[in-house]
Amino acid sequence: MFALRNTANNATGAASSVSSKTNAKKNNVINCRRRGQLLKKRFPSTKSRAKAKAMSIRNGPETVPIVVPLGDGSQQQDLFTFLVNNRIVFIGERIDEDSTAIIVAQMLALESEAPNEPITLYINATAGTQYCVVAIVDAMEMITCPVKTVAMGCVAGPPLMILAAGTKGERYSMKSARMILAQPLGGLSGTSVEVKLQALELNRNAKAQSAFIAKYTGQDYEELRGLMTRDTYFGAKEAIDFGLIDHIVE
């Protein structure tokens, strides 16, 4: 009787062990599936990544257009690399620290590659930090390459200094472009002492901009200071008469 009970207990224990192992295997399978799903979410397949990339290329605002090779064996490249390889720098946004770093770096690289070959700057910008614009102008004066400037759309405020700072005889404007001579903008905040200091610096920037424009156009500095108390608009022909540009692109 005792032996039979032991046998029954052993059988029950074995069945329980088998059941535990089966449940463990099931749990492992479930856990593996869950881990697999998590891995898929964290590390999508190559096909999924390619699909996401294609969607971003079609719809994303941060995409850079691609230049397709012309069949001469060259590889495709992004549009801005293509322009720089042809010694063209395009300024088409507000000029800040980031865009200034890129523009100056491009000019320095092009000078290093061919110190006597011209660089063309296409400008369509209506705003910018004066300190950043001055950094670009200083780089233009420093490099040995002739710098051709071309106004497109509208060039206004501090970016106008870049247009006027081009190599004499190589400053152009599209026939429909507009140019606006305007004082640098700035916001004042803080304590009364801080506001006073900011106002002094803003006034210094306005004087510096007048001095730059006078230098590149041949206009009288005091007359420019008077003009810059308000916005002054120029068409292409008026800009030639004023000395901002030399030629009109027809």
C-alpha positions as CSV (number, residue, x, y, z in Angstrom):
1,M,0.0,0.0,0.0
2,F,2.8,2.3,0.9
3,A,4.6,1.5,-2.4
4,L,1.5,2.2,-4.4
5,R,1.2,5.6,-2.7
6,N,4.9,6.4,-3.5
7,T,4.3,5.4,-7.1
8,A,1.3,7.6,-7.4
9,N,3.1,10.5,-5.8
10,N,6.1,10.0,-8.2
11,A,3.7,10.0,-11.1
12,T,2.0,13.1,-9.9
13,G,5.4,14.8,-9.4
14,A,6.6,13.8,-12.9
15,A,3.4,15.1,-14.4
16,S,3.7,18.4,-12.5
17,S,7.3,18.7,-13.7
18,V,6.4,18.1,-17.3
19,S,3.6,20.6,-17.0
20,S,6.0,23.2,-15.4
21,K,8.5,22.6,-18.3
22,T,5.7,23.0,-20.8
23,N,4.5,26.2,-19.2
24,A,8.1,27.5,-19.0
25,K,8.5,26.8,-22.8
26,K,5.3,28.6,-23.5
27,N,6.4,31.6,-21.4
28,N,9.8,31.6,-23.2
29,V,8.1,31.6,-26.6
30,I,5.8,34.5,-25.5
31,N,8.7,36.4,-24.0
32,C,10.7,35.9,-27.2
33,R,7.9,37.1,-29.3
34,R,7.5,40.2,-27.1
35,R,11.2,40.8,-27.2
36,G,11.1,40.4,-31.0
37,Q,8.3,42.9,-31.3
38,L,10.3,45.3,-29.1
39,L,13.4,44.8,-31.2
40,K,11.3,45.4,-34.4
41,K,10.1,48.7,-32.9
42,R,13.5,49.7,-31.8
43,F,15.5,48.4,-34.8
44,P,13.2,48.4,-37.8
45,S,14.1,46.2,-40.8
46,T,16.2,47.5,-43.7
47,K,13.0,47.5,-45.8
48,S,11.1,49.6,-43.2
49,R,14.0,52.0,-42.8
50,A,14.2,52.4,-46.6
51,K,10.5,53.0,-46.8
52,A,10.7,55.6,-44.0
53,K,13.6,57.3,-45.8
54,A,11.7,57.4,-49.0
55,M,8.7,59.0,-47.3
56,S,11.0,61.6,-45.7
57,I,12.5,62.3,-49.1
58,R,9.1,62.9,-50.6
59,N,7.4,64.8,-47.8
60,G,10.0,66.0,-45.3
61,P,10.9,69.7,-45.2
62,E,14.5,68.9,-44.2
63,T,15.4,67.1,-47.4
64,V,18.1,68.3,-49.7
65,P,17.5,67.9,-53.4
66,I,19.7,65.5,-55.3
67,V,21.5,66.3,-58.5
68,V,21.3,63.4,-61.0
69,P,24.5,62.6,-62.8
70,L,24.6,63.5,-66.5
71,G,25.9,60.1,-67.7
72,D,29.6,60.9,-67.6
73,G,30.3,58.4,-64.8
74,S,30.0,61.0,-62.0
75,Q,28.1,60.1,-58.8
76,Q,24.9,61.8,-57.7
77,Q,25.4,64.5,-55.0
78,D,23.2,66.9,-53.1
79,L,22.4,70.2,-54.7
80,F,24.5,72.4,-52.5
81,T,27.6,70.2,-52.9
82,F,27.0,70.5,-56.7
83,L,26.9,74.3,-56.4
84,V,30.0,74.6,-54.3
85,N,31.9,72.3,-56.7
86,N,31.0,74.8,-59.3
87,R,32.2,77.7,-57.0
88,I,28.7,78.9,-56.3
89,V,27.5,79.8,-52.8
90,F,23.8,80.4,-52.3
91,I,22.5,82.6,-49.5
92,G,18.7,82.1,-49.3
93,E,17.8,82.4,-45.6
94,R,18.2,84.6,-42.5
95,I,21.9,85.0,-41.8
96,D,22.7,83.7,-38.4
97,E,25.6,81.9,-36.7
98,D,24.9,78.5,-38.4
99,S,24.5,79.8,-41.9
100,T,27.5,82.1,-41.5
101,A,29.7,79.2,-40.4
102,I,28.8,77.3,-43.6
103,I,29.1,80.3,-45.9
104,V,32.6,81.3,-44.6
105,A,33.8,77.7,-44.5
106,Q,32.7,77.3,-48.2
107,M,34.6,80.4,-49.2
108,L,37.7,79.4,-47.4
109,A,37.6,75.9,-48.9
110,L,37.2,77.3,-52.4
111,E,40.1,79.7,-51.9
112,S,42.3,76.9,-50.7
113,E,41.3,74.9,-53.8
114,A,41.9,77.7,-56.3
115,P,43.1,81.0,-54.8
116,N,42.7,83.0,-58.0
117,E,39.4,81.6,-59.3
118,P,36.2,83.6,-58.8
119,I,33.5,82.7,-56.3
120,T,29.8,83.6,-57.0
121,L,27.5,84.5,-54.2
122,Y,23.8,84.5,-55.0
123,I,21.9,86.5,-52.3
124,N,18.2,86.4,-51.5
125,A,18.1,87.4,-47.9
126,T,16.1,90.1,-46.0
127,A,17.3,89.6,-42.5
128,G,20.4,88.7,-40.5
129,T,22.5,89.4,-37.4
130,Q,24.8,92.2,-38.2
131,Y,27.8,90.5,-36.5
132,C,27.3,87.5,-38.7
133,V,27.0,89.6,-41.9
134,V,30.2,91.4,-40.9
135,A,32.0,88.1,-40.5
136,I,31.0,87.2,-44.1
137,V,32.1,90.6,-45.4
138,D,35.5,90.3,-43.6
139,A,36.0,86.8,-45.1
140,M,35.2,88.3,-48.6
141,E,37.8,90.9,-48.1
142,M,40.4,88.5,-46.7
143,I,40.3,85.8,-49.4
144,T,42.3,86.2,-52.6
145,C,39.5,85.0,-54.9
146,P,37.4,87.6,-56.7
147,V,33.9,87.5,-55.3
148,K,31.0,88.0,-57.7
149,T,27.7,88.9,-56.0
150,V,24.2,88.6,-57.5
151,A,21.0,90.0,-55.9
152,M,17.9,87.9,-56.4
153,G,14.4,88.4,-55.1
154,C,15.0,90.9,-52.3
155,V,18.2,91.9,-50.4
156,A,17.5,94.1,-47.4
157,G,19.1,95.3,-44.1
158,P,22.5,93.9,-43.1
159,P,22.7,91.4,-46.0
160,L,22.8,94.4,-48.4
161,M,26.4,94.8,-47.2
162,I,27.4,91.5,-48.7
163,L,26.0,92.5,-52.0
164,A,27.8,95.8,-52.0
165,A,31.0,94.2,-50.8
166,G,31.5,92.2,-54.0
167,T,34.5,92.8,-56.2
168,K,34.1,96.1,-58.0
169,G,32.7,95.5,-61.5
170,E,31.4,92.1,-60.5
171,R,28.3,93.1,-58.5
172,Y,25.1,92.1,-60.3
173,S,21.3,92.2,-59.8
174,M,18.5,90.3,-61.5
175,K,16.3,92.8,-63.3
176,S,13.3,92.2,-61.0
177,A,15.2,92.2,-57.7
178,R,14.6,94.8,-55.0
179,M,17.1,96.1,-52.5
180,I,16.2,97.9,-49.3
181,L,18.6,100.1,-47.3
182,A,17.4,99.8,-43.7
183,Q,18.8,100.1,-40.2
184,P,19.6,96.9,-38.2
185,L,16.8,95.7,-35.9
186,G,17.2,94.8,-32.3
187,G,15.0,94.2,-29.2
188,L,15.7,95.8,-25.9
189,S,15.1,94.2,-22.5
190,G,16.4,93.9,-19.0
191,T,17.3,96.6,-16.4
192,S,17.5,100.3,-17.3
193,V,21.3,100.0,-17.4
194,E,21.1,97.0,-19.7
195,V,18.6,98.7,-22.0
196,K,20.9,101.8,-22.2
197,L,23.9,99.6,-23.1
198,Q,21.9,97.7,-25.7
199,A,20.7,101.0,-27.2
200,L,24.2,102.2,-27.5
201,E,25.3,99.0,-29.2
202,L,22.4,99.1,-31.6
203,N,23.3,102.7,-32.5
204,R,26.9,101.6,-33.0
205,N,25.7,98.9,-35.4
206,A,23.7,101.4,-37.4
207,K,26.7,103.6,-37.8
208,A,28.9,100.7,-38.7
209,Q,26.4,99.6,-41.4
210,S,26.4,103.2,-42.8
211,A,30.2,103.2,-42.9
212,F,30.3,99.8,-44.8
213,I,27.7,101.0,-47.4
214,A,29.6,104.3,-47.8
215,K,32.8,102.5,-48.3
216,Y,31.4,100.2,-51.0
217,T,29.2,102.7,-52.8
218,G,31.1,105.9,-52.6
219,Q,28.2,107.7,-51.0
220,D,28.6,110.3,-48.3
221,Y,28.5,108.8,-44.8
222,E,26.4,111.6,-43.3
223,E,23.9,111.4,-46.2
224,L,23.6,107.7,-45.7
225,R,22.9,108.2,-42.0
226,G,20.0,110.4,-43.0
227,L,18.7,107.9,-45.5
228,M,18.8,105.1,-43.0
229,T,16.4,106.8,-40.6
230,R,13.8,105.1,-42.8
231,D,13.7,102.3,-45.3
232,T,14.9,103.2,-48.8
233,Y,14.0,101.0,-51.7
234,F,15.9,100.4,-54.9
235,G,15.2,98.7,-58.2
236,A,18.1,97.3,-60.2
237,K,18.7,100.5,-62.2
238,E,18.4,102.7,-59.1
239,A,20.9,100.4,-57.3
240,I,23.4,101.0,-60.1
241,D,23.0,104.8,-59.8
242,F,23.5,104.5,-56.0
243,G,26.6,102.3,-56.4
244,L,25.2,99.2,-54.8
245,I,25.7,97.1,-57.9
246,D,27.5,97.4,-61.3
247,H,25.4,95.4,-63.8
248,I,21.9,94.0,-64.4
249,V,21.4,90.4,-65.4
250,E,18.9,90.6,-68.3
